[in-house]
């Protein structure tokens, strides 16, 4: 769940309470606790050793294949910036560093690589001109000459893309930004006229490639539209983009599809609030203009978070008109698309627990309801995570789409760079694609093996991942921790290393089974499955999860008296709600959760996401919100619960965690609340992320110790 504060409500009604609450917490991390009777004292030294062992191996944050297929660029390091390397695609050991730094020993924050269409230059962002502060767009000709600075920016920047003619680069830009765009980042402290003062708007900016000196970027989209994603038309004269009225953090869920000629006016061509059929009121993402300029393909469906993309593949005439569903009833979740030519699309999709690439053929008139879609076997299907680092499941390809390149990893295999070639015979899994890099040869997991599980519940076949304890012995009994993903429109996909503050790998290394279910509401099994938890949060999805617990206990040596529950965001809500519905869980850790949907509606920064899920506002139908509120069932809760949240979380505000902790305390249930300063929904301080994991492991070890 991601978005922006309901500014008017916070400003007029709830702000005093929020300020008093945060003032009580102060500026340092403070834990509020009620003492319980721990079953055992966890071994802090062992916990430290386990956490130290998790972050093994080298990370690749982005890969980009040159359009001619001869060279590969990649970034080694974190998403926020690392070292850019370029090498012949057939021999990555011959890589050379590309940088804006003037000295070989100097290291800048460099990110977001994009190839020039003729494959002779690489654009990227670097803060070399203003170290540790502002990044600018640079261009390297890859000929030994110094990289050239193209812009003089002042704000937040990202997602560069060359125009097809190679004369300019477009990118997303928030001039004068005080924080990264999006709802995950820590919200600014409330001040001034709420919803009107200090609103930061992301627009598309364009910089010329051959200017004599660095220039301020020219912002080409309207000042009153917040842009989330864009795509160039193939003639380099127009853009297609997803945008909404500000504030941008809140309004992505009601964003429209626009087209605009450079220098012209924005033209809305699709508003899901006005269309009929299954796309009505849904979310849209990843607009892609067809080569002939006649149509725009996109992903449309029920999505709970910007950036967590899934739905059906849709197409709409570039001049506007009724959209057509290209994948109705398909039991997968497409996340990314690219045109091969006017009759073929490449589609990355989640199918159960696998990431796969498909080639669709469009037949009939693409701009009318006569369009039809056919497809064959997947080009690849990998039980792991796949992406080039730009968007979810996005891939980098040659200009003729004869080769795709991406990063991939599984629970058991660390990240490497791989390639796939459409038209060749490829078996499934990582063995069926071409491994290009060997950055992590010899790196082995320090946690247990994992398996993909499926189980039947009601009318659904549910998929999930089970991680076995390290050094698993089938003759022993083990505790089980269930970790529920955020979203809810998301999915657990196998990948190397820990994700965020709560880590299944750490639990496994500590001697636990870990079940990561993808219950109804998740991606991977089509739109009907994703939409199956509408107006039903915490009920059908919880039954799916409990059925998964039963399936694990029936097959593996799990002690049913040592089963715990945790999750972040939607998973935090599910943790809070589940302990009021069942006594099966002996310990719980709720990260950034929601305890009371009625009060949450007026506190959060992203209320627009709620209408598609609940069907109405809380003021029009409070009952549908109350039936999923843990607070309304709090007297049924007896599970010891650790509660964690950031003090500037706009998606799942801290008062929600405070309410839950306060209620448990009054009911004499062992509980502890930890609030982290200057953190939003996604924690960024490494010390805080580590502290979350230490406290989580200690909490489970206290109430349901491993064998």
GUMARSE-573732 format. One record per residue (C-alpha): chain; residue in three letters; x, y, z; residue number from 1. Coordinates in steps of 0.25 Angstrom, whole numbers, plus 5000, padded with zeros to 4 digits. Example, Ala and Ser with C-alpha at 12.3 -4.5 7.8 and 13.67 -1.06 7.14 Angstrom:
   kette   rest      u      v      w    nr
       A    ALA   5049   4982   5031     1
       A    SER   5055   4996   5029     2
***
This chain:
   kette   rest      u      v      w    nr
       A    UNK   5000   5000   5000     1
       A    UNK   5006   5013   4996     2
       A    UNK   5002   5028   4994     3
       A    UNK   5000   5042   5001     4
       A    UNK   4993   5048   5014     5
       A    UNK   4978   5052   5013     6
       A    UNK   4983   5066   5015     7
       A    UNK   4971   5073   5018     8
       A    UNK   4967   5063   5029     9
       A    UNK   4980   5062   5035    10
       A    UNK   4982   5077   5035    11
       A    UNK   4968   5080   5042    12
       A    UNK   4965   5069   5050    13
       A    UNK   4977   5059   5053    14
       A    UNK   4989   5067   5053    15
       A    UNK   4989   5071   5068    16
       A    UNK   4989   5057   5072    17
       A    UNK   5000   5053   5062    18
       A    UNK   5009   5064   5067    19
       A    UNK   5007   5060   5082    20
       A    UNK   5010   5046   5079    21
       A    UNK   5023   5048   5071    22
       A    UNK   5027   5059   5082    23
       A    UNK   5025   5048   5092    24
       A    UNK   5034   5038   5084    25
       A    UNK   5045   5049   5082    26
       A    UNK   5056   5049   5072    27
       A    UNK   5062   5036   5076    28
       A    UNK   5058   5022   5075    29
       A    UNK   5049   5018   5087    30
       A    UNK   5042   5005   5090    31
       A    UNK   5029   5005   5098    32
       A    UNK   5028   4991   5105    33
       A    UNK   5019   4983   5114    34
       A    UNK   5027   4972   5121    35
       A    UNK   5024   4958   5117    36
       A    UNK   5029   4944   5122    37
       A    UNK   5039   4940   5111    38
       A    UNK   5040   4925   5109    39
       A    UNK   5055   4926   5106    40
       A    UNK   5066   4937   5105    41
       A    UNK   5071   4938   5091    42
       A    UNK   5086   4936   5088    43
       A    UNK   5089   4951   5083    44
       A    UNK   5103   4946   5079    45
       A    UNK   5097   4936   5070    46
       A    UNK   5087   4946   5064    47
       A    UNK   5099   4955   5061    48
       A    UNK   5106   4944   5054    49
       A    UNK   5094   4940   5045    50
       A    UNK   5091   4955   5041    51
       A    UNK   5106   4957   5037    52
       A    UNK   5105   4945   5028    53
       A    UNK   5093   4949   5020    54
       A    UNK   5098   4960   5011    55
       A    UNK   5108   4951   5003    56
       A    UNK   5111   4953   4989    57
       A    UNK   5112   4965   4979    58
       A    UNK   5100   4972   4975    59
       A    UNK   5096   4977   4961    60
       A    UNK   5086   4989   4962    61
       A    UNK   5084   4991   4947    62
       A    UNK   5088   4984   4933    63
       A    UNK   5086   4990   4919    64
       A    UNK   5089   4984   4906    65
       A    UNK   5094   4993   4895    66
       A    UNK   5084   4993   4883    67
       A    UNK   5094   4987   4874    68
       A    UNK   5096   4975   4884    69
       A    UNK   5111   4977   4884    70
       A    UNK   5113   4983   4898    71
       A    UNK   5107   4981   4912    72
       A    UNK   5107   4992   4923    73
       A    UNK   5103   4989   4937    74
       A    UNK   5104   4996   4951    75
       A    UNK   5111   4988   4962    76
       A    UNK   5105   4993   4975    77
       A    UNK   5093   4998   4982    78
       A    UNK   5081   5004   4975    79
       A    UNK   5084   5018   4979    80
       A    UNK   5098   5017   4972    81
       A    UNK   5110   5009   4969    82
       A    UNK   5121   5006   4959    83
       A    UNK   5117   5006   4944    84
       A    UNK   5124   4996   4936    85
       A    UNK   5124   4993   4921    86
       A    UNK   5129   4981   4914    87
       A    UNK   5127   4973   4901    88
       A    UNK   5115   4965   4903    89
       A    UNK   5122   4952   4900    90
       A    UNK   5133   4954   4911    91
       A    UNK   5129   4962   4923    92
       A    UNK   5143   4960   4929    93
       A    UNK   5148   4971   4920    94
       A    UNK   5140   4981   4926    95
       A    UNK   5144   4996   4928    96
       A    UNK   5139   5006   4938    97
       A    UNK   5131   5018   4932    98
       A    UNK   5129   5030   4941    99
       A    UNK   5128   5045   4942   100
       A    UNK   5140   5045   4952   101
       A    UNK   5152   5052   4948   102
       A    UNK   5161   5043   4955   103
       A    UNK   5162   5028   4955   104
       A    UNK   5161   5028   4971   105
       A    UNK   5149   5037   4972   106
       A    UNK   5136   5030   4974   107
       A    UNK   5123   5037   4971   108
       A    UNK   5108   5033   4973   109
       A    UNK   5105   5028   4959   110
       A    UNK   5092   5022   4954   111
       A    UNK   5081   5020   4943   112
       A    UNK   5089   5016   4930   113
       A    UNK   5083   5018   4916   114
       A    UNK   5089   5014   4903   115
       A    UNK   5089   5024   4891   116
       A    UNK   5081   5018   4880   117
       A    UNK   5094   5016   4871   118
       A    UNK   5101   5009   4883   119
       A    UNK   5112   5019   4882   120
       A    UNK   5109   5026   4896   121
       A    UNK   5104   5024   4909   122
       A    UNK   5096   5034   4918   123
       A    UNK   5095   5033   4933   124
       A    UNK   5093   5041   4945   125
       A    UNK   5105   5045   4954   126
       A    UNK   5107   5054   4966   127
       A    UNK   5122   5057   4962   128
       A    UNK   5119   5072   4960   129
       A    UNK   5113   5073   4974   130
       A    UNK   5118   5061   4982   131
       A    UNK   5108   5056   4992   132
       A    UNK   5097   5066   4987   133
       A    UNK   5091   5068   4973   134
       A    UNK   5093   5058   4962   135
       A    UNK   5093   5062   4947   136
       A    UNK   5092   5055   4934   137
       A    UNK   5105   5052   4927   138
       A    UNK   5109   5045   4914   139
       A    UNK   5120   5036   4911   140
       A    UNK   5125   5034   4897   141
       A    UNK   5132   5021   4902   142
       A    UNK   5145   5025   4894   143
       A    UNK   5154   5029   4906   144
       A    UNK   5150   5044   4906   145
       A    UNK   5144   5050   4919   146
       A    UNK   5129   5048   4921   147
       A    UNK   5121   5061   4918   148
       A    UNK   5112   5068   4927   149
       A    UNK   5098   5071   4920   150
       A    UNK   5090   5077   4931   151
       A    UNK   5090   5087   4943   152
       A    UNK   5079   5081   4951   153
       A    UNK   5073   5085   4964   154
       A    UNK   5064   5074   4969   155
       A    UNK   5060   5059   4969   156
       A    UNK   5063   5052   4955   157
       A    UNK   5062   5038   4950   158
       A    UNK   5058   5028   4938   159
       A    UNK   5066   5034   4926   160
       A    UNK   5062   5030   4912   161
       A    UNK   5068   5034   4899   162
       A    UNK   5058   5039   4888   163
       A    UNK   5059   5029   4877   164
       A    UNK   5066   5039   4868   165
       A    UNK   5077   5040   4879   166
       A    UNK   5077   5056   4879   167
       A    UNK   5071   5057   4893   168
       A    UNK   5069   5050   4907   169
       A    UNK   5056   5050   4914   170
       A    UNK   5055   5047   4929   171
       A    UNK   5046   5049   4941   172
       A    UNK   5049   5062   4949   173
       A    UNK   5044   5068   4962   174
       A    UNK   5050   5082   4962   175
       A    UNK   5053   5087   4976   176
       A    UNK   5050   5073   4982   177
       A    UNK   5052   5071   4997   178
       A    UNK   5050   5056   4997   179
       A    UNK   5049   5045   4986   180
       A    UNK   5036   5044   4979   181
       A    UNK   5027   5034   4983   182
       A    UNK   5020   5029   4995   183
       A    UNK   5031   5020   5001   184
       A    UNK   5040   5031   5005   185
       A    UNK   5038   5038   5018   186
       A    UNK   5028   5049   5018   187
       A    UNK   5031   5063   5020   188
       A    UNK   5027   5068   5034   189
       A    UNK   5013   5075   5033   190
       A    UNK   5013   5090   5032   191
       A    UNK   5006   5101   5025   192
       A    UNK   4993   5099   5017   193
       A    UNK   4992   5084   5016   194
       A    UNK   4991   5079   5002   195
       A    UNK   4994   5093   4996   196
       A    UNK   5008   5098   5001   197
       A    UNK   5020   5090   4997   198
       A    UNK   5014   5081   4988   199
       A    UNK   5025   5075   4979   200
       A    UNK   5021   5071   4965   201
       A    UNK   5029   5061   4956   202
       A    UNK   5029   5064   4941   203
       A    UNK   5036   5060   4929   204
       A    UNK   5049   5068   4926   205
       A    UNK   5057   5068   4913   206
       A    UNK   5072   5071   4911   207
       A    UNK   5079   5072   4898   208
       A    UNK   5091   5063   4895   209
       A    UNK   5100   5072   4887   210
       A    UNK   5098   5086   4895   211
       A    UNK   5111   5093   4896   212
       A    UNK   5110   5094   4911   213
       A    UNK   5102   5088   4922   214
       A    UNK   5088   5094   4922   215
       A    UNK   5076   5094   4931   216
       A    UNK   5066   5083   4927   217
       A    UNK   5054   5087   4919   218
       A    UNK   5041   5082   4926   219
       A    UNK   5032   5078   4915   220
       A    UNK   5019   5073   4922   221
       A    UNK   5009   5082   4929   222
       A    UNK   5013   5088   4943   223
       A    UNK   4999   5083   4948   224
       A    UNK   5001   5068   4945   225
       A    UNK   5010   5058   4953   226
       A    UNK   5016   5048   4943   227
       A    UNK   5019   5034   4948   228
       A    UNK   5024   5027   4935   229
       A    UNK   5026   5031   4920   230
       A    UNK   5030   5026   4907   231
       A    UNK   5035   5032   4894   232
       A    UNK   5027   5031   4881   233
       A    UNK   5036   5025   4870   234
       A    UNK   5037   5038   4863   235
       A    UNK   5043   5045   4875   236
       A    UNK   5033   5056   4874   237
       A    UNK   5023   5052   4884   238
       A    UNK   5021   5045   4898   239
       A    UNK   5011   5036   4904   240
       A    UNK   5011   5036   4920   241
       A    UNK   5003   5033   4932   242
       A    UNK   4999   5045   4940   243
       A    UNK   4990   5051   4951   244
       A    UNK   4987   5063   4958   245
       A    UNK   4996   5066   4970   246
       A    UNK   4999   5062   4980   247
       A    UNK   5005   5051   4973   248
       A    UNK   5007   5041   4984   249
       A    UNK   4992   5040   4986   250
       A    UNK   4987   5041   4972   251
       A    UNK   4994   5030   4964   252
       A    UNK   4982   5021   4967   253
       A    UNK   4973   5030   4958   254
       A    UNK   4984   5034   4948   255
       A    UNK   4980   5035   4933   256
       A    UNK   4988   5032   4920   257
       A    UNK   4992   5045   4913   258
       A    UNK   4999   5047   4899   259
       A    UNK   5006   5060   4896   260
       A    UNK   5014   5066   4885   261
       A    UNK   5027   5073   4889   262
       A    UNK   5023   5087   4890   263
       A    UNK   5008   5084   4890   264
       A    UNK   4997   5081   4899   265
       A    UNK   4994   5069   4908   266
       A    UNK   4983   5061   4903   267
       A    UNK   4976   5051   4912   268
       A    UNK   4973   5038   4904   269
       A    UNK   4969   5028   4915   270
       A    UNK   4962   5031   4928   271
       A    UNK   4958   5018   4935   272
       A    UNK   4947   5025   4943   273
       A    UNK   4940   5027   4930   274
       A    UNK   4941   5014   4923   275
       A    UNK   4932   5002   4924   276
       A    UNK   4935   4988   4927   277
       A    UNK   4947   4981   4935   278
       A    UNK   4956   4993   4934   279
       A    UNK   4946   5003   4940   280
       A    UNK   4953   5009   4953   281
       A    UNK   4965   5001   4951   282
       A    UNK   4980   5005   4951   283
       A    UNK   4989   5006   4938   284
       A    UNK   5004   5006   4936   285
       A    UNK   5015   5003   4926   286
       A    UNK   5010   5011   4914   287
       A    UNK   5017   5007   4901   288
       A    UNK   5015   5013   4888   289
       A    UNK   5014   5004   4876   290
       A    UNK   5025   5006   4865   291
       A    UNK   5015   5011   4855   292
       A    UNK   5009   5021   4865   293
       A    UNK   4995   5016   4864   294
       A    UNK   4993   5009   4877   295
       A    UNK   4998   5009   4892   296
       A    UNK   4999   4997   4900   297
       A    UNK   4999   4997   4915   298
       A    UNK   4997   4988   4927   299
       A    UNK   4983   4990   4934   300
       A    UNK   4977   4984   4946   301
       A    UNK   4975   4985   4961   302
       A    UNK   4988   4990   4967   303
       A    UNK   4991   4994   4981   304
       A    UNK   5004   5001   4979   305
       A    UNK   5011   5009   4969   306
       A    UNK   5023   5001   4964   307
       A    UNK   5017   4987   4968   308
       A    UNK   5011   4985   4954   309
       A    UNK   5001   4974   4950   310
       A    UNK   4988   4972   4942   311
       A    UNK   4984   4969   4928   312
       A    UNK   4991   4975   4915   313
       A    UNK   4982   4985   4909   314
       A    UNK   4983   4993   4896   315
       A    UNK   4976   5007   4892   316
       A    UNK   4976   5015   4880   317
       A    UNK   4987   5026   4881   318
       A    UNK   4976   5036   4878   319
       A    UNK   4967   5031   4889   320
       A    UNK   4956   5021   4888   321
       A    UNK   4951   5009   4895   322
       A    UNK   4962   5000   4901   323
       A    UNK   4963   4985   4898   324
       A    UNK   4968   4974   4907   325
       A    UNK   4978   4966   4900   326
       A    UNK   4979   4955   4911   327
       A    UNK   4965   4953   4917   328
       A    UNK   4964   4941   4926   329
       A    UNK   4979   4938   4925   330
       A    UNK   4984   4932   4939   331
       A    UNK   4996   4940   4940   332
       A    UNK   5000   4955   4944   333
       A    UNK   5007   4962   4932   334
       A    UNK   5016   4973   4938   335
       A    UNK   5024   4979   4926   336
       A    UNK   5023   4980   4911   337
       A    UNK   5031   4984   4899   338
       A    UNK   5027   4984   4884   339
       A    UNK   5035   4976   4875   340
       A    UNK   5028   4981   4863   341
       A    UNK   5013   4986   4860   342
       A    UNK   5008   4972   4861   343
       A    UNK   5016   4966   4873   344
       A    UNK   5018   4969   4887   345
       A    UNK   5028   4963   4897   346
       A    UNK   5022   4962   4911   347
       A    UNK   5029   4959   4924   348
       A    UNK   5019   4952   4934   349
       A    UNK   5018   4945   4947   350
       A    UNK   5012   4931   4945   351
       A    UNK   5010   4924   4959   352
       A    UNK   5024   4925   4965   353
       A    UNK   5031   4927   4952   354
       A    UNK   5036   4939   4944   355
       A    UNK   5034   4937   4929   356
       A    UNK   5036   4944   4916   357
       A    UNK   5025   4942   4905   358
       A    UNK   5023   4947   4891   359
       A    UNK   5009   4951   4887   360
       A    UNK   5004   4952   4873   361
       A    UNK   4993   4962   4871   362
       A    UNK   4983   4959   4860   363
       A    UNK   4972   4967   4854   364
       A    UNK   4971   4982   4855   365
       A    UNK   4979   4987   4867   366
       A    UNK   4970   4999   4869   367
       A    UNK   4957   4992   4870   368
       A    UNK   4950   4981   4877   369
       A    UNK   4954   4971   4866   370
       A    UNK   4968   4970   4871   371
       A    UNK   4972   4956   4876   372
       A    UNK   4984   4950   4883   373
       A    UNK   4992   4937   4881   374
       A    UNK   5004   4932   4888   375
       A    UNK   5013   4920   4889   376
       A    UNK   5022   4914   4900   377
       A    UNK   5030   4924   4909   378
       A    UNK   5043   4928   4904   379
       A    UNK   5048   4926   4918   380
       A    UNK   5042   4922   4931   381
       A    UNK   5050   4924   4943   382
       A    UNK   5046   4921   4958   383
       A    UNK   5053   4934   4963   384
       A    UNK   5053   4949   4961   385
       A    UNK   5056   4955   4947   386
       A    UNK   5058   4969   4944   387
       A    UNK   5068   4979   4937   388
       A    UNK   5067   4988   4949   389
       A    UNK   5058   4999   4943   390
       A    UNK   5043   4994   4945   391
       A    UNK   5037   4982   4951   392
       A    UNK   5041   4970   4942   393
       A    UNK   5046   4980   4931   394
       A    UNK   5057   4974   4922   395
       A    UNK   5068   4981   4913   396
       A    UNK   5068   4977   4898   397
       A    UNK   5075   4979   4885   398
       A    UNK   5068   4988   4876   399
       A    UNK   5063   4976   4868   400
       A    UNK   5059   4968   4880   401
       A    UNK   5068   4957   4876   402
       A    UNK   5074   4957   4890   403
       A    UNK   5069   4960   4904   404
       A    UNK   5078   4963   4916   405
       A    UNK   5074   4963   4931   406
       A    UNK   5078   4961   4945   407
       A    UNK   5073   4948   4952   408
       A    UNK   5074   4941   4965   409
       A    UNK   5067   4930   4973   410
       A    UNK   5067   4927   4988   411
       A    UNK   5078   4917   4985   412
       A    UNK   5086   4924   4974   413
       A    UNK   5092   4938   4976   414
       A    UNK   5090   4949   4966   415
       A    UNK   5096   4948   4952   416
       A    UNK   5094   4954   4938   417
       A    UNK   5087   4945   4928   418
       A    UNK   5083   4946   4913   419
       A    UNK   5071   4940   4906   420
       A    UNK   5069   4939   4891   421
       A    UNK   5055   4937   4885   422
       A    UNK   5054   4927   4875   423
       A    UNK   5064   4917   4881   424
       A    UNK   5060   4905   4889   425
       A    UNK   5062   4908   4904   426
       A    UNK   5059   4899   4915   427
       A    UNK   5052   4904   4928   428
       A    UNK   5060   4910   4940   429
       A    UNK   5073   4917   4940   430
       A    UNK   5080   4906   4933   431
       A    UNK   5071   4909   4921   432
       A    UNK   5077   4923   4919   433
       A    UNK   5091   4928   4916   434
       A    UNK   5099   4932   4928   435
       A    UNK   5108   4944   4924   436
       A    UNK   5114   4948   4938   437
       A    UNK   5121   4940   4949   438
       A    UNK   5121   4951   4959   439
       A    UNK   5117   4942   4970   440
       A    UNK   5124   4929   4967   441
       A    UNK   5126   4921   4980   442
       A    UNK   5116   4928   4988   443
       A    UNK   5107   4919   4995   444
       A    UNK   5094   4922   5003   445
       A    UNK   5096   4922   5019   446
       A    UNK   5081   4918   5020   447
       A    UNK   5073   4906   5017   448
       A    UNK   5067   4900   5003   449
       A    UNK   5054   4905   4998   450
       A    UNK   5043   4899   4991   451
       A    UNK   5030   4904   4983   452
       A    UNK   5017   4899   4989   453
       A    UNK   5003   4899   4985   454
       A    UNK   4990   4896   4992   455
       A    UNK   4975   4896   4990   456
       A    UNK   4966   4905   4998   457
       A    UNK   4952   4907   4994   458
       A    UNK   4952   4910   4979   459
       A    UNK   4966   4914   4979   460
       A    UNK   4979   4907   4976   461
       A    UNK   4989   4916   4985   462
       A    UNK   5004   4916   4982   463
       A    UNK   5015   4920   4993   464
       A    UNK   5030   4917   4996   465
       A    UNK   5035   4909   5008   466
       A    UNK   5049   4911   5013   467
       A    UNK   5054   4899   5021   468
       A    UNK   5063   4901   5033   469
       A    UNK   5078   4902   5031   470
       A    UNK   5084   4888   5033   471
       A    UNK   5070   4882   5033   472
       A    UNK   5068   4869   5039   473
       A    UNK   5054   4862   5036   474
       A    UNK   5055   4854   5049   475
       A    UNK   5054   4867   5057   476
       A    UNK   5042   4876   5060   477
       A    UNK   5044   4891   5056   478
       A    UNK   5036   4904   5058   479
       A    UNK   5030   4911   5047   480
       A    UNK   5029   4926   5043   481
       A    UNK   5019   4931   5033   482
       A    UNK   5023   4943   5026   483
       A    UNK   5012   4951   5018   484
       A    UNK   5016   4960   5007   485
       A    UNK   5011   4974   5005   486
       A    UNK   5002   4980   4995   487
       A    UNK   4993   4972   4995   488
       A    UNK   4994   4973   4980   489
       A    UNK   5009   4967   4980   490
       A    UNK   5015   4954   4981   491
       A    UNK   5027   4947   4988   492
       A    UNK   5037   4943   4977   493
       A    UNK   5049   4935   4980   494
       A    UNK   5062   4944   4980   495
       A    UNK   5075   4944   4987   496
       A    UNK   5078   4950   5000   497
       A    UNK   5069   4958   5010   498
       A    UNK   5058   4967   5005   499
       A    UNK   5056   4980   5014   500
       A    UNK   5056   4979   5029   501
       A    UNK   5049   4965   5031   502
       A    UNK   5057   4954   5025   503
       A    UNK   5052   4940   5023   504
       A    UNK   5067   4936   5021   505
       A    UNK   5070   4940   5035   506
       A    UNK   5059   4932   5041   507
       A    UNK   5063   4920   5033   508
       A    UNK   5078   4921   5037   509
       A    UNK   5073   4922   5052   510
       A    UNK   5066   4909   5050   511
       A    UNK   5052   4912   5046   512
       A    UNK   5043   4907   5035   513
       A    UNK   5038   4920   5027   514
       A    UNK   5025   4920   5019   515
       A    UNK   5023   4931   5009   516
       A    UNK   5009   4930   5004   517
       A    UNK   5003   4937   4992   518
       A    UNK   4988   4937   4996   519
       A    UNK   4977   4942   4988   520
       A    UNK   4979   4957   4985   521
       A    UNK   4993   4953   4980   522
       A    UNK   4999   4954   4966   523
       A    UNK   5003   4942   4958   524
       A    UNK   4989   4935   4956   525
       A    UNK   4981   4945   4948   526
       A    UNK   4972   4957   4950   527
       A    UNK   4961   4948   4957   528
       A    UNK   4971   4943   4967   529
       A    UNK   4976   4957   4970   530
       A    UNK   4963   4963   4971   531
       A    UNK   4957   4952   4980   532
       A    UNK   4960   4960   4993   533
       A    UNK   4952   4972   4990   534
       A    UNK   4943   4976   5002   535
       A    UNK   4949   4964   5009   536
       A    UNK   4962   4968   5015   537
       A    UNK   4967   4958   5026   538
       A    UNK   4956   4948   5023   539
       A    UNK   4958   4939   5011   540
       A    UNK   4973   4943   5010   541
       A    UNK   4975   4938   5024   542
       A    UNK   4967   4925   5021   543
       A    UNK   4977   4923   5009   544
       A    UNK   4989   4925   5019   545
       A    UNK   4984   4916   5030   546
       A    UNK   4981   4905   5019   547
       A    UNK   4996   4907   5015   548
       A    UNK   5000   4905   5029   549
       A    UNK   4992   4892   5030   550
       A    UNK   4999   4888   5017   551
       A    UNK   5012   4890   5023   552
       A    UNK   5009   4883   5036   553
       A    UNK   5004   4871   5028   554
       A    UNK   5016   4869   5020   555
       A    UNK   5028   4874   5029   556
       A    UNK   5032   4872   5043   557
       A    UNK   5026   4886   5049   558
       A    UNK   5022   4887   5063   559
       A    UNK   5008   4893   5063   560
       A    UNK   5010   4899   5076   561
       A    UNK   5022   4908   5071   562
       A    UNK   5016   4915   5059   563
       A    UNK   5018   4930   5058   564
       A    UNK   5013   4941   5048   565
       A    UNK   5020   4954   5042   566
       A    UNK   5019   4964   5031   567
       A    UNK   5021   4978   5026   568
       A    UNK   5010   4988   5021   569
       A    UNK   4999   4979   5016   570
       A    UNK   5006   4968   5023   571
       A    UNK   5007   4976   5036   572
       A    UNK   4991   4978   5035   573
       A    UNK   4990   4963   5033   574
       A    UNK   4998   4960   5045   575
       A    UNK   4990   4970   5054   576
       A    UNK   4977   4965   5049   577
       A    UNK   4980   4950   5049   578
       A    UNK   4984   4950   5064   579
       A    UNK   4969   4955   5067   580
       A    UNK   4963   4943   5058   581
       A    UNK   4971   4931   5062   582
       A    UNK   4980   4926   5074   583
       A    UNK   4989   4918   5065   584
       A    UNK   5000   4928   5065   585
       A    UNK   5009   4928   5078   586
       A    UNK   5017   4941   5074   587
       A    UNK   5015   4952   5064   588
       A    UNK   5023   4963   5058   589
       A    UNK   5015   4974   5051   590
       A    UNK   5023   4984   5042   591
       A    UNK   5016   4997   5038   592
       A    UNK   5003   4991   5039   593
       A    UNK   4988   4996   5040   594
       A    UNK   4979   4993   5052   595
       A    UNK   4967   5001   5049   596
       A    UNK   4963   5004   5035   597
       A    UNK   4953   5014   5040   598
       A    UNK   4963   5023   5046   599
       A    UNK   4973   5020   5036   600
       A    UNK   4965   5026   5025   601
       A    UNK   4966   5039   5031   602
       A    UNK   4981   5038   5035   603
       A    UNK   4988   5032   5023   604
       A    UNK   4995   5039   5011   605
       A    UNK   4989   5030   5000   606
       A    UNK   4974   5029   5002   607
       A    UNK   4971   5028   4987   608
       A    UNK   4976   5013   4987   609
       A    UNK   4965   5009   4996   610
       A    UNK   4952   5012   4988   611
       A    UNK   4955   5000   4978   612
       A    UNK   4957   4991   4989   613
       A    UNK   4946   4995   4999   614
       A    UNK   4936   5000   4988   615
       A    UNK   4933   5013   4995   616
       A    UNK   4939   5023   5005   617
       A    UNK   4939   5020   5020   618
       A    UNK   4928   5031   5021   619
       A    UNK   4919   5024   5011   620
       A    UNK   4921   5010   5016   621
       A    UNK   4928   5009   5030   622
       A    UNK   4923   4994   5032   623
       A    UNK   4932   4989   5021   624
       A    UNK   4944   4996   5027   625
       A    UNK   4940   4991   5041   626
       A    UNK   4939   4976   5038   627
       A    UNK   4954   4976   5035   628
       A    UNK   4959   4985   5046   629
       A    UNK   4967   4978   5057   630
       A    UNK   4963   4988   5067   631
       A    UNK   4948   4983   5066   632
       A    UNK   4953   4969   5071   633
       A    UNK   4964   4973   5080   634
       A    UNK   4958   4965   5092   635
       A    UNK   4960   4952   5084   636
       A    UNK   4975   4955   5083   637
       A    UNK   4985   4947   5092   638
       A    UNK   4998   4946   5084   639
       A    UNK   5010   4954   5088   640
       A    UNK   5013   4964   5078   641
       A    UNK   5024   4973   5074   642
       A    UNK   5020   4985   5067   643
       A    UNK   5029   4993   5057   644
       A    UNK   5027   5006   5049   645
       A    UNK   5034   5019   5044   646
       A    UNK   5030   5032   5050   647
       A    UNK   5028   5038   5036   648
       A    UNK   5021   5027   5029   649
       A    UNK   5010   5033   5020   650
       A    UNK   5005   5020   5015   651
       A    UNK   5003   5013   5029   652
       A    UNK   5004   5024   5039   653
       A    UNK   5010   5022   5053   654
       A    UNK   4997   5024   5060   655
       A    UNK   4992   5011   5054   656
       A    UNK   5003   5004   5061   657
       A    UNK   5001   5012   5074   658
       A    UNK   4986   5008   5074   659
       A    UNK   4989   4993   5073   660
       A    UNK   5000   4994   5083   661
       A    UNK   4991   5002   5093   662
       A    UNK   4980   4992   5091   663
       A    UNK   4988   4980   5094   664
       A    UNK   4995   4987   5106   665
       A    UNK   4981   4990   5112   666
       A    UNK   4977   4975   5109   667
       A    UNK   4990   4970   5117   668
       A    UNK   4995   4964   5104   669
       A    UNK   5011   4964   5104   670
       A    UNK   5014   4975   5094   671
       A    UNK   5025   4985   5090   672
       A    UNK   5025   4997   5081   673
       A    UNK   5037   5002   5074   674
       A    UNK   5037   5015   5066   675
       A    UNK   5048   5019   5057   676
       A    UNK   5052   5033   5054   677
       A    UNK   5052   5040   5041   678
       A    UNK   5047   5027   5034   679
       A    UNK   5036   5026   5024   680
       A    UNK   5029   5013   5019   681
       A    UNK   5042   5007   5014   682
       A    UNK   5053   5008   5024   683
       A    UNK   5066   5014   5018   684
       A    UNK   5076   5015   5030   685
       A    UNK   5084   5002   5030   686
       A    UNK   5085   5003   5045   687
       A    UNK   5070   5003   5046   688
       A    UNK   5068   4992   5036   689
       A    UNK   5078   4983   5044   690
       A    UNK   5071   4987   5057   691
       A    UNK   5057   4983   5052   692
       A    UNK   5063   4969   5048   693
       A    UNK   5070   4967   5062   694
       A    UNK   5058   4971   5070   695
       A    UNK   5049   4962   5061   696
       A    UNK   5058   4950   5062   697
       A    UNK   5059   4952   5077   698
       A    UNK   5044   4953   5079   699
       A    UNK   5042   4940   5072   700
       A    UNK   5053   4933   5079   701
       A    UNK   5047   4938   5092   702
       A    UNK   5033   4932   5090   703
       A    UNK   5035   4920   5081   704
       A    UNK   5050   4917   5081   705
       A    UNK   5056   4908   5070   706
       A    UNK   5060   4894   5073   707
***
